[in-house]
Amino acid sequence: MAVLTVRELVERKQKALQLEVLTGDAGLDRTIKVPEVSSPGLVLAGFTARFVPERMHVLGETEIAYVRSLDADVRRRTLEQFMSFDIPCVFVTKGQSVPRDLLRLAKERGVAVMRSKLRTSEFYRRITPYLAEVFAPATTMHASLADVYGVGLLVTGRSGIGKSECVLDLVERGHRLVADDVVHISKRAAGVLIGCATGLSHRYMEIRGVGLVDVSALFGVHSVRQQKRIEVVIELEEWEKAQEVDRTGLDGAKTTILGVELPKVMVPLNPGKNITVIAEVVAMNLLLRYSGVDPAVNFNERLLTKLAEQRELREYLAEDYE
């Protein structure tokens, strides 16, 4: 489970969100537990049954205008009720002035209040993807990831089997490196897996016998990319150890990463096999399937049709007694 404090949020996104901290150091060490921001809504009107205090809360122009419309005593009670919950922090958008009672209560309760110059809708648009990325389920895999014809190929296999060499050959043929050796994978909405390099390893590959190579320096900046959606897994396996291999593609193997099912192609290795070309074919075959063309299914349908025609012919000839 990801851990994010209000202080870390401010340090990382202060410029993008145009944040101004109004309560000093108060509340900056509070932990943000859920990747959601919302308006307090009816809580300001006294209805708290459906209120979710774990969320970060945004006071837009409507909420501030409503609070200011209240009598002083009612405003104080309303804000006291709102601040009585254990909320991580409060944002005020559109550069509005913040009621003094809110700032006083926030400092007393240790809750950070921040003002943004952004409009409320733009504030939501900028902060939501960041929170989704930080709190996304994630893992790391010993693998290499490449962008081949726009398809994210995750190459797996035991250490030293040739994953890096395969991806390096793909890069030499004009494709793009995403990550080598260790791939950080995060799960986004709708079951999308995004892979990227970890730390300083971006752009670098380890080739046994050669050492570290800077791919962007050797092949140009177009040969690398920051991240890529993972769409198919290629597993490299020694020929002797390989289990039963799919010969037609009708019963395609699957693998699961972070609960997301992906197609998997197991490639047995033997001397002289061109793994790079196979990887390109895997990517192009997936693109064909995306466009509604499945070669294995088409071939199977043609074969069944041909068998049916031959069966009809045999039945016809069986009734011919001339």
C-alpha positions, 0 to 999 in steps of 0.5 A: 500500500502506497504511503503519501504525506501531505508534505510530499504532495506539496513538494512534488506537485506545488508548482503544477497545482499552484499551491500556497500553504496557509497553515504553516507546518500544521498538518503537513505530516498527515498521511493521505490514505486514499487517492480521492479528492471531493467536495464536502458537499452536504456536510456543510449543510449538516448532513454527515451520514455519507461523508468520507473523511479519509478523502482530501476535500476541495472547497470551490467557489460554491462552497466558499460562497455558501460558508460566507452566506451564513451568520457568524455563529452558524458559520462557526458551528458548520466549520467546527463540524466539518473540521471535527472529522479526521481529514487529511487536508483541505484545498481552496481553489480559484485563489479565493480568500479563506474564512478566518474561522476555517484557518483557526480551526485547521491550525487547532486540529492540525489540518493543512489548508492550501490555496490554489489559483486553479479553477476547481475543474482544472485542479481536479484534472491535474491532481487525479492522475497523480494520485491514481499513479501513486496509489496504483497497485505495483510490482517489479519483475525481472524482465525487459520491456520494449515498444515494438510497432506500438505494442508493449512486449514484456520479455521474461525468462531465467537470468542469462537466457538472452532477454537483454540481447533480444531487446537490444536487437529490437532497438537496433532494428528501430524499435524502442527500449522501455526498461531492461532487467528490472521492470516496474509495473503499475496497474491503472484503471480498466486493467491497464498495466504500465511498465517503466524502468526503475531509478537510474536504470532508464536508458541503460542496458546490461549486456553480459561480456560488454557491460552497461550501455547507454542506449539513447547515446548509441541509437539516439533519443528516439530509441527509448521511451519513459513508459509503455502499456504492457500488452503481451508477454514473451517467455524465453525457455530452453528447448530441452526444458520447454513444455508443450508448445502451442502450434496453432495459436487457437488455445493461446496461453495466458499469464496474470500480473497484478490480477490482469490477464495477458496473452503469453507466447512461450518461445523455446530456444535452440541454436540459430533461432531468430528471436527478434523476428519472432518478437516482431511477428508476435507484435504484428499478430497482436495488431492483426487481432486488434483489427479483427483478423485472427490468422489461427481462427481463420485457418481453423474455419477454412480447415473445417469448411474443407473437411465438411466439403470432403465429407459431403463428397464422400457421402455423395459418392457412397450413394452412386451405384453406377 
